[in-house]
Amino acid sequence: MEGYTPFNSGALVENQRTGVVGVTFEYLSSTSLDLAYTTWLGTAGVWDDRDNIAATFKYSF
């Protein structure tokens, strides 16, 4: 990322990076579990700690 956002929102900051790792577990083609980890690297900007873990359970019928 090079530059800054046009507004003072702090959403995008120069030298800021993100990394995302995810995996999906599927059972009998009707049930699945998605797990993902997002980490923010480089310049922190306005918010110092935005790392998060997401889990999504899906059931199709």
N, C-alpha and C positions, 0 to 999 in steps of 0.2 A: 504494500500500500504506500503510495507516495502522495503527500499532501494532507489536507484537512477537509472536513465537511463545511458546507457553506453556512451552517447554523452552529450555535454554541451548544449543541446537544451532547457532545462527547461520544457519540456513537462510533465514529471512525477517527483514529489517531495515527499519525505517522509512525512507522516502525512497529506497528501492532500486528501480531500474527495469531492465528487460531489453529488448533489441531483437533480433529474429531476421529474417534475410533468407535466402531459399532459392530454389533453381531446380532443375528436373528436366529432364534431357535424355533423350529416348526414341528408340529405333532399332528399327524393324520390329516394334513392339508386343511384343517378347519381351525386349528388353534396355533397361535404363534406368540412369541415373546421377543420384543426388540429391546436391546440394551445399548446405550450410547454414552460416551464420556467426551465432553468438550473442555479443552483447556485453552486459555488465553495466554499468549507469550509476548515478549517484547515490552514496549511502553504500556503501562497500565492505563493511562488516561484518567478520566473522571472516576471510574469504578475500578477499585483495585482487585477485587476478587469476583470474577464472573464464572469460574470453573463450575461445571455442573454434571450431574449424572441423570439420565432420563431412562425410564422404563415404561414400555407400552405393551399391554396385554391385549391381544385381539382374538375374538371368537367369531367365526363366520357360520351362519346357519341358513 
